[in-house]
Amino acid sequence: MITVIEVKKNANESNMNLVRRFTRKVQESGIIQKVKSKRYNKRADSKIKVKVATLKKLGRKKAFDKLYKLGKVSKFTKKRGHK
């Protein structure tokens, strides 16, 4: 959606009045609010990316369970990177 805002200078109008009218038109159109609302929106991950992440997570869990069964790791060890 493209919105074109055009303001023409009147005969006895100062530049400051012209800028003021332009900014008012921009605010009324809502362009700034739309841009700000979309600024931090995160796109959804693709299905392949989600599958790869799930497989990695399952692999790490499987490796941890194996180490736990062997007695090399306890369930209560502090995980790195977490508080």
C-alpha positions as CSV (number, residue, x, y, z in Angstrom):
1,M,0.0,0.0,0.0
2,I,1.5,3.3,-1.1
3,T,0.2,6.5,0.1
4,V,1.2,9.7,-1.6
5,I,0.9,12.9,0.4
6,E,1.2,16.1,-1.6
7,V,1.0,19.6,-0.2
8,K,1.3,22.7,-2.4
9,K,2.4,26.1,-1.2
10,N,-0.3,28.8,-1.2
11,A,0.4,32.3,-2.4
12,N,1.2,34.1,1.0
13,E,2.2,31.0,3.0
14,S,5.5,30.8,4.8
15,N,7.7,27.7,4.6
16,M,7.1,26.9,8.2
17,N,3.3,26.8,7.6
18,L,3.9,24.5,4.7
19,V,6.0,22.1,6.7
20,R,3.4,22.2,9.5
21,R,0.6,21.3,7.1
22,F,2.7,18.5,5.7
23,T,3.4,17.0,9.0
24,R,-0.2,17.2,10.0
25,K,-1.3,15.4,6.8
26,V,1.3,12.7,7.5
27,Q,0.1,12.2,11.0
28,E,-3.6,12.1,9.9
29,S,-2.8,9.5,7.2
30,G,-1.4,7.1,9.9
31,I,1.8,6.1,7.9
32,I,4.1,6.6,10.8
33,Q,2.0,4.4,13.1
34,K,1.9,1.6,10.5
35,V,5.7,1.7,10.0
36,K,6.4,1.7,13.8
37,S,4.0,-1.2,14.3
38,K,5.8,-3.3,11.7
39,R,9.3,-2.4,12.8
40,Y,9.7,-5.1,15.3
41,N,7.4,-7.8,13.9
42,K,9.2,-11.1,13.5
43,R,8.4,-13.3,10.6
44,A,7.4,-16.9,11.4
45,D,10.2,-19.5,11.0
46,S,10.0,-21.7,8.0
47,K,8.9,-25.4,8.5
48,I,12.4,-26.6,7.6
49,K,14.0,-24.3,10.2
50,V,11.5,-25.5,12.9
51,K,12.2,-29.2,12.0
52,V,16.0,-28.7,12.2
53,A,15.7,-27.0,15.6
54,T,13.5,-29.8,16.9
55,L,15.9,-32.5,15.7
56,K,18.8,-30.7,17.3
57,K,16.9,-30.4,20.6
58,L,16.0,-34.1,20.5
59,G,19.6,-35.1,19.8
60,R,20.9,-33.1,22.7
61,K,18.2,-34.6,25.0
62,K,19.2,-38.1,23.8
63,A,22.9,-37.5,24.4
64,F,22.1,-36.1,27.9
65,D,19.9,-39.1,28.8
66,K,22.7,-41.4,27.7
67,L,25.3,-39.6,29.9
68,Y,22.8,-39.7,32.7
69,K,22.3,-43.5,32.4
70,L,26.1,-43.9,32.4
71,G,26.3,-41.8,35.6
72,K,28.5,-39.1,34.1
73,V,25.9,-36.3,34.6
74,S,23.4,-35.7,37.3
75,K,20.0,-34.2,36.7
76,F,20.7,-31.4,39.0
77,T,23.7,-29.9,37.4
78,K,23.5,-26.2,36.6
79,K,23.0,-25.6,33.0
80,R,25.4,-23.1,31.4
81,G,24.0,-19.8,30.2
82,H,20.9,-19.9,32.5
83,K,20.4,-18.1,35.7
